[in-house]
Amino acid sequence: MLLLILRRVAQGALVLLVVALISFFMFRFVGDPVQSLLGQEATVADREALMDRLGLNDHILIQFKDFVFRVLEGDFGVSYRLSRPVNELILERLPATLE
């Protein structure tokens, strides 16, 4: 029985990792987050500084690894559209979701 539960938990973790991988790559190619955050009037130096701060200059597999470890720590990053921490946005909408 314990083996069955452990197998199911491992399968669930694998599914979550695959879904995270697919989502990460889909959102990675949707658009340029730097342009969304800074706008078109930003200088090249501003764009490079933001890319360094967000880790967008790293290899894509390193970005995914960092993403997974931050999510495991409870840090979902910053919303590109609203420029606010995603944790705040989730907590803001949680009461309506639970209702």
C-alpha positions as CSV (number, residue, x, y, z in Angstrom):
1,M,0.0,0.0,0.0
2,L,2.8,2.4,0.9
3,L,4.6,1.6,-2.4
4,L,1.4,2.5,-4.3
5,I,1.1,5.8,-2.5
6,L,4.8,6.6,-3.2
7,R,4.4,5.7,-6.8
8,R,1.4,8.0,-7.2
9,V,3.1,10.9,-5.5
10,A,6.1,10.4,-7.8
11,Q,3.8,10.3,-10.8
12,G,2.1,13.5,-9.7
13,A,5.4,15.2,-9.2
14,L,6.5,14.2,-12.7
15,V,3.2,15.5,-14.2
16,L,3.7,18.8,-12.4
17,L,7.2,19.1,-13.6
18,V,6.2,18.4,-17.2
19,V,3.3,20.9,-17.0
20,A,5.7,23.5,-15.6
21,L,8.2,22.8,-18.4
22,I,5.6,23.2,-21.1
23,S,4.2,26.4,-19.5
24,F,7.6,27.9,-19.0
25,F,8.5,27.4,-22.7
26,M,5.1,28.6,-23.9
27,F,5.3,31.8,-21.9
28,R,9.0,32.3,-22.9
29,F,8.1,32.6,-26.5
30,V,4.9,34.7,-26.1
31,G,6.6,38.0,-26.1
32,D,9.5,40.0,-24.8
33,P,8.9,40.6,-21.0
34,V,11.6,43.3,-21.0
35,Q,9.6,45.4,-23.5
36,S,6.4,44.8,-21.5
37,L,8.1,46.0,-18.3
38,L,10.1,49.0,-19.6
39,G,8.2,50.1,-22.7
40,Q,9.5,51.2,-26.0
41,E,11.3,54.3,-24.8
42,A,13.8,52.3,-22.7
43,T,17.5,52.6,-23.6
44,V,19.6,49.6,-24.5
45,A,21.4,49.9,-21.1
46,D,18.1,49.8,-19.3
47,R,17.1,46.7,-21.2
48,E,20.4,44.9,-20.5
49,A,20.2,45.8,-16.8
50,L,16.7,44.4,-16.5
51,M,17.6,41.3,-18.5
52,D,20.6,40.7,-16.1
53,R,18.3,41.3,-13.0
54,L,15.7,38.9,-14.3
55,G,18.2,36.3,-15.4
56,L,17.1,36.3,-19.0
57,N,20.7,36.3,-20.3
58,D,21.2,32.8,-18.8
59,H,20.7,29.6,-20.8
60,I,17.1,28.6,-21.0
61,L,17.6,25.4,-19.0
62,I,19.3,27.4,-16.2
63,Q,16.3,29.8,-16.3
64,F,13.9,26.8,-15.9
65,K,15.9,25.3,-13.1
66,D,15.9,28.7,-11.3
67,F,12.2,29.0,-11.9
68,V,11.4,25.6,-10.4
69,F,13.6,26.2,-7.3
70,R,12.0,29.6,-6.8
71,V,8.5,28.1,-7.1
72,L,9.4,25.4,-4.6
73,E,10.4,28.2,-2.2
74,G,7.0,29.9,-2.8
75,D,8.4,32.7,-5.0
76,F,6.3,32.9,-8.2
77,G,8.1,36.0,-9.5
78,V,6.8,39.3,-10.8
79,S,3.8,39.7,-13.1
80,Y,5.0,41.1,-16.5
81,R,1.7,42.7,-17.1
82,L,1.1,44.4,-13.7
83,S,4.7,44.6,-12.5
84,R,3.7,43.3,-9.1
85,P,4.7,40.1,-7.2
86,V,2.5,37.2,-8.3
87,N,2.2,36.1,-4.6
88,E,0.4,39.4,-3.9
89,L,-1.9,38.9,-6.8
90,I,-2.8,35.3,-5.7
91,L,-3.5,36.4,-2.2
92,E,-5.6,39.3,-3.4
93,R,-7.9,37.0,-5.4
94,L,-7.8,34.0,-3.0
95,P,-11.0,35.0,-1.1
96,A,-13.1,35.1,-4.3
97,T,-11.6,31.8,-5.4
98,L,-12.4,30.1,-2.2
99,E,-15.9,31.5,-2.1
